[in-house]
Amino acid sequence: MRKLLLLASSGIANILSFQLTICLRVIRNAWHFYYALRLVFKVLCGSFSIALLTP
């Protein structure tokens, strides 16, 4: 009986750690997307402002 409970609890722990890993992976991807988007926006706005300053 004790072995069965131990196996069940370790299975739940594995599922929870797997879900946590997926969530962290999604968060990491979101941060990478945010910084890439910010960089693109900076480059485009920088080019546009330089174009406005040139005669």
C-alpha positions, -999 to 999 in steps of 0.1 A, spaced: 0 0 0 28 24 9 46 16 -24 15 24 -43 11 58 -26 47 65 -33 44 57 -69 12 78 -72 28 108 -55 59 106 -77 38 104 -108 19 135 -98 52 152 -90 65 143 -125 34 157 -141 36 189 -121 73 194 -129 66 187 -166 38 213 -166 61 238 -148 88 232 -174 63 239 -202 51 271 -185 87 283 -180 95 275 -217 65 296 -228 76 324 -206 111 323 -219 98 323 -255 76 353 -247 106 373 -233 127 365 -264 98 376 -286 94 408 -265 131 418 -268 132 409 -305 101 430 -312 116 459 -291 148 457 -311 130 458 -345 109 487 -333 140 506 -322 158 500 -355 127 511 -375 121 542 -354 158 551 -355 160 548 -393 128 569 -396 141 596 -373 174 598 -392 155 601 -424 135 630 -410 167 648 -399 184 646 -432 176 675 -456 
